[in-house]
Amino acid sequence: MSVDRDENAEIIQPIVNEPAGDVAARQKQGAAAYFLRGQGIFNRGLSQPNVDANSRVFVSATELNPADNKPFLGGGRITVHNVVPHDDGSVTIRVEVDAPQELPIRASLFYFNGF
């Protein structure tokens, strides 16, 4: 199974993109949420224009209840293995969904530029 970055894959746009802090800090840090589906080990490209290869990026993932799209602790195990920011304003994540079927998940991303 190949898990290399697929340059032709569609980049997933954020559903929620909320800068944190005051106006001066908006380009320094922010958060976004992305809705996706998956099973097994897979890569996804996430769009985040305020990110480059030097950004600190943190991603968590949770299963969503299909009835109301709210997070819940289902039977599947969801793990974020890798988070790779790129200079083109995208972030590649590698996620594992250990479940017998594809699950709806929300990936929550936080980024920080600086140190």
C-alpha contacts under 8 A as a table, 3 or more apart, distances in Angstrom:
res1	aa1	res2	aa2	distance
3	V	41	I	7.74
3	V	42	F	6.51
3	V	43	N	6.48
3	V	94	R	7.92
4	D	43	N	7.74
5	R	43	N	6.92
5	R	92	T	7.30
6	D	9	A	5.37
9	A	45	G	7.43
10	E	45	G	7.06
11	I	44	R	7.30
11	I	45	G	4.70
11	I	46	L	5.35
11	I	47	S	5.90
11	I	90	S	7.57
12	I	34	Y	7.20
12	I	44	R	7.46
12	I	45	G	5.97
12	I	46	L	4.78
12	I	47	S	5.90
13	Q	34	Y	6.94
13	Q	46	L	6.20
13	Q	47	S	5.21
13	Q	48	Q	7.84
14	P	17	N	6.14
14	P	32	A	5.92
14	P	33	A	5.58
14	P	34	Y	4.93
14	P	35	F	7.86
14	P	46	L	7.33
14	P	47	S	6.67
14	P	48	Q	7.64
15	I	32	A	7.12
15	I	33	A	5.58
15	I	34	Y	5.43
15	I	35	F	7.01
16	V	31	A	7.90
16	V	32	A	5.03
16	V	33	A	5.01
16	V	34	Y	7.21
17	N	30	G	7.41
17	N	31	A	5.76
17	N	32	A	4.11
17	N	33	A	6.66
18	E	30	G	6.00
18	E	31	A	5.38
18	E	32	A	6.10
19	P	26	R	5.15
19	P	27	Q	7.70
19	P	29	Q	6.47
19	P	30	G	4.11
19	P	31	A	6.04
20	A	25	A	7.16
20	A	26	R	6.04
20	A	29	Q	6.14
20	A	30	G	5.01
20	A	31	A	7.06
21	G	24	A	7.96
21	G	25	A	5.72
21	G	26	R	6.46
21	G	29	Q	7.85
22	D	25	A	5.37
22	D	26	R	6.48
23	V	26	R	5.36
24	A	27	Q	7.20
24	A	28	K	7.98
25	A	28	K	5.01
25	A	29	Q	6.35
26	R	29	Q	5.67
26	R	30	G	6.49
27	Q	30	G	7.45
27	Q	50	N	6.31
27	Q	113	N	7.68
28	K	50	N	7.89
28	K	111	Y	7.94
28	K	112	F	5.61
28	K	113	N	4.78
28	K	114	G	6.85
29	Q	110	F	7.39
29	Q	111	Y	5.32
29	Q	112	F	4.30
29	Q	113	N	6.16
30	G	110	F	5.81
30	G	111	Y	5.52
30	G	112	F	6.87
31	A	108	S	7.35
31	A	109	L	5.46
31	A	110	F	4.35
31	A	111	Y	6.32
32	A	108	S	5.96
32	A	109	L	5.21
32	A	110	F	6.64
33	A	106	R	6.59
33	A	107	A	5.72
33	A	108	S	4.51
33	A	109	L	6.14
34	Y	46	L	7.67
34	Y	106	R	5.56
34	Y	107	A	5.14
34	Y	108	S	6.47
35	F	104	P	7.32
35	F	105	I	5.96
35	F	106	R	4.65
35	F	107	A	6.45
36	L	104	P	5.94
36	L	105	I	5.51
36	L	106	R	6.33
36	L	107	A	7.59
37	R	102	E	6.28
37	R	103	L	5.39
37	R	104	P	4.42
37	R	105	I	5.77
38	G	42	F	7.26
38	G	97	V	6.53
38	G	102	E	4.86
38	G	103	L	5.57
38	G	104	P	6.85
38	G	105	I	7.67
39	Q	42	F	7.43
39	Q	96	E	6.88
39	Q	97	V	4.80
39	Q	98	D	6.66
39	Q	99	A	6.64
39	Q	100	P	7.78
39	Q	101	Q	6.29
39	Q	102	E	4.52
39	Q	103	L	6.46
40	G	95	V	7.98
40	G	96	E	5.31
40	G	97	V	4.99
40	G	98	D	5.86
40	G	99	A	7.48
41	I	94	R	6.95
41	I	95	V	5.67
41	I	96	E	4.28
41	I	97	V	6.51
42	F	94	R	5.65
42	F	95	V	5.59
42	F	96	E	6.49
43	N	92	T	6.60
43	N	93	I	5.49
43	N	94	R	4.42
43	N	95	V	6.35
44	R	92	T	5.65
44	R	93	I	5.44
44	R	94	R	6.65
45	G	90	S	6.44
45	G	91	V	5.63
45	G	92	T	4.50
45	G	93	I	6.50
46	L	90	S	5.48
46	L	91	V	5.07
46	L	92	T	6.25
46	L	93	I	7.67
47	S	89	G	6.22
47	S	90	S	4.55
47	S	91	V	6.47
48	Q	51	V	5.79
48	Q	89	G	5.20
48	Q	90	S	5.31
48	Q	91	V	6.93
49	P	52	D	7.97
49	P	88	D	7.60
49	P	89	G	4.21
49	P	90	S	6.77
50	N	89	G	6.32
51	V	54	N	7.81
51	V	55	S	5.70
51	V	85	P	6.66
51	V	86	H	7.21
51	V	87	D	7.08
51	V	88	D	8.00
51	V	89	G	5.13
51	V	90	S	6.90
51	V	91	V	7.82
51	V	111	Y	7.14
51	V	113	N	7.48
52	D	55	S	5.46
52	D	85	P	5.88
52	D	86	H	5.09
52	D	87	D	4.09
52	D	88	D	6.64
52	D	89	G	5.73
52	D	90	S	7.59
53	A	84	V	7.64
53	A	85	P	4.88
53	A	86	H	4.41
53	A	87	D	4.93
54	N	85	P	7.41
54	N	113	N	7.37
55	S	85	P	6.73
55	S	111	Y	6.65
55	S	112	F	5.89
55	S	113	N	4.90
55	S	114	G	7.25
56	R	85	P	7.96
56	R	111	Y	5.58
56	R	112	F	5.12
56	R	113	N	6.29
57	V	83	V	7.00
57	V	84	V	7.77
57	V	85	P	6.90
57	V	109	L	6.98
57	V	110	F	5.79
57	V	111	Y	4.40
57	V	112	F	6.52
58	F	83	V	7.08
58	F	109	L	5.70
58	F	110	F	5.22
58	F	111	Y	6.34
59	V	80	V	7.22
59	V	83	V	7.01
59	V	107	A	6.50
59	V	108	S	5.50
59	V	109	L	4.50
59	V	110	F	6.47
60	S	80	V	6.54
60	S	107	A	5.67
60	S	108	S	5.33
60	S	109	L	6.75
61	A	78	I	6.74
61	A	79	T	7.14
61	A	80	V	6.80
61	A	105	I	6.50
61	A	106	R	5.56
61	A	107	A	4.37
61	A	108	S	6.21
62	T	71	P	6.17
62	T	72	F	7.40
62	T	73	L	7.95
62	T	78	I	6.80
62	T	105	I	5.44
62	T	106	R	5.48
62	T	107	A	6.71
63	E	71	P	5.66
63	E	72	F	6.03
63	E	73	L	6.82
63	E	74	G	6.76
63	E	76	G	7.77
63	E	78	I	7.41
63	E	103	L	6.85
63	E	104	P	6.01
63	E	105	I	4.43
63	E	106	R	6.54
64	L	68	D	7.98
64	L	69	N	5.20
64	L	70	K	5.24
64	L	71	P	4.39
64	L	72	F	5.86
64	L	103	L	7.75
64	L	104	P	5.53
64	L	105	I	5.24
64	L	106	R	6.72
65	N	68	D	5.85
65	N	69	N	5.09
65	N	70	K	5.44
65	N	71	P	6.06
65	N	72	F	6.09
65	N	104	P	7.62
66	P	69	N	5.36
66	P	70	K	7.83
66	P	104	P	7.05
71	P	106	R	7.87
75	G	99	A	7.29
76	G	97	V	6.66
76	G	98	D	5.52
76	G	99	A	4.70
77	R	96	E	7.86
77	R	97	V	5.86
77	R	98	D	5.01
77	R	99	A	6.74
78	I	95	V	7.19
78	I	96	E	5.66
78	I	97	V	4.64
78	I	98	D	6.32
79	T	95	V	5.70
79	T	96	E	5.11
79	T	97	V	6.65
80	V	83	V	7.72
80	V	93	I	7.24
80	V	94	R	6.06
80	V	95	V	4.52
80	V	96	E	6.42
81	H	93	I	7.50
81	H	94	R	5.39
81	H	95	V	5.70
81	H	96	E	7.21
82	N	92	T	7.91
82	N	93	I	5.51
82	N	94	R	5.04
82	N	95	V	7.35
83	V	91	V	6.86
83	V	92	T	5.96
83	V	93	I	4.65
83	V	94	R	6.74
84	V	91	V	5.48
84	V	92	T	5.12
84	V	93	I	6.34
85	P	89	G	7.57
85	P	90	S	6.16
85	P	91	V	4.31
85	P	92	T	6.45
86	H	89	G	6.03
86	H	90	S	5.49
86	H	91	V	5.86
86	H	92	T	7.79
87	D	90	S	7.24
97	V	102	E	7.77
97	V	103	L	7.45
99	A	102	E	7.12
99	A	103	L	7.62
